[in-house]
């Protein structure tokens, strides 16, 4: 192996060894920056929630955090009822998101803390049609406080 390639390999290994403890430490810390946290959660997608439900992506654009959820195909006919602009529907979806685990509870807490909006986009499996429900920071705050 040429000497310059050996030197480059040693440098790469040294950098990797220096970075590993920092990467491990960062993962143990609870992230308090919403955009960074959204990026971390999106990297885990698709996040299987139940047999036929999955969070397919999560994005932060402007003052809104969008969570895309794939639903069972049989809900195709009920999409408009599941995304009505009513308090009960908004509460149902935010309550559901809070039951997905601590990381999703932390997400809602960060959204509330930064006074952002939550958009939940629902797409039935094998469908090109989606519908969304948007929840404001005040409504999210009442759900978050109740947990």
N, C-alpha and C positions, 0 to 999 in steps of 0.2 A: 504494500500500500504506500503511495507517495507520502512524503513527510508533510506536505501542506494539507492533505486530506486527513492524516492522523491528527494534526494540530486542530483542524476544524472540528473533528469528532470530539476531541478532548474539550474544546470550548463549548460545544453543544451540550455535552454531558455536564460540565460545570454549571452552565446556565440552568439546565433542567434541575439539577440538585439544589440550586439556590431558589428556584421558583416553587418547588414542591411544598416546602413548609409554609410559604405564603399562601399558596392555593388552598391548602388544608385549613389554615387559620381563617381564611375568608369564608369558607363554607360553613364553619362553626358559628360565625357571627350572624346575628339576625339583621338582615339588610333593612335599612330605614329609608332608602331612596326608592320611591315608587317605580320610577322608570327602570332602574337596575333590577328591582325585584320582578317586575313584569318580564323583563328579558330572561331572567333565570327561570321563571315558571314556564315561559314559552319554550325554552330549551327542553323541558320535560314532556312536552306535548308530542303525540297525543297522550293525554292523561286519562286512563280508563277509570271511569267512575263506578259503573255497574256493568252488567253483561252487555247491554245494548246502548249505553250512554258513554260518551267520551268528550273531553274538552280537547278540541283540535288545535286551537291557537288562542293566544292572548296578546293583545297589542295595546300600546299607549300612544294615542294621537291627540295632541293638544290637551284639552281638559277632559278627555274621555278615555276610559279603559274599556276595551272591547274583548269580551270572552265569547269565543265561538264554540258552541256545543252541538255535537252530533247526537240526534235523538233516534229512537227506533222508527223504522219505516212506517209502522202502523199509525203513527201520530200525524202523518201527512194531512189527513182530513181535518185535524183539530188545530192546525197551526195558528189560525187566526184567534181562536179562543185562548190558546196558550201564551199569546203575546198581546192580549188586549191592554190598552192603556188604562188599567185600573189599579187601585192600591192593593187589592187582593192578589192580583197576578204578580205585581212587583214584589210583594212580600214573599210569595211562594218561591220565586226564583232566587231571591237573595237569601232566604232561609235555606234553600237547597244548596246554594254555593257554600254557605257557612258549614254545612255538614260534610263537605269534601275533605276536611282535615285542617290541621293547624296552619299549614302554609296558605290555604285559601282564606282562613279567618284573618291571618296577618295581612293578606292582600286587601281585604275589605277595610281593615283598620287603617291601612295606609291611604286608601282612596278617600275615606272619611276625613282623615287628618289633613289631606291636601285639598279638600273640598272639590273633588272631581266627580264626574258622572260615570256610571257603570252602564255599559250597553251589553246586553246578553243577546247574542245572535243564535237562533235555533234553526238547525237544518236537519230535517229527517234524512235518515240513511237512504241512499240511492235516489235522492231528490236534488234538483237544481234550485228549488224554491226555498228561500229562507225568510224568516221574519225576526224582528228584534223587539225587545222591550228595553226601555231606557229608564234608569233609576237615578234620581238626583241625590246629592250628598246628604240632604236632610232626611230623606226616607231611609237611606242606607245607614245613617247614624242611629236611627231608632232600632233597626234590626241588629246593628253591631252592639249597641248598649244592652240589648236583651239577651245577649249570649253569655 
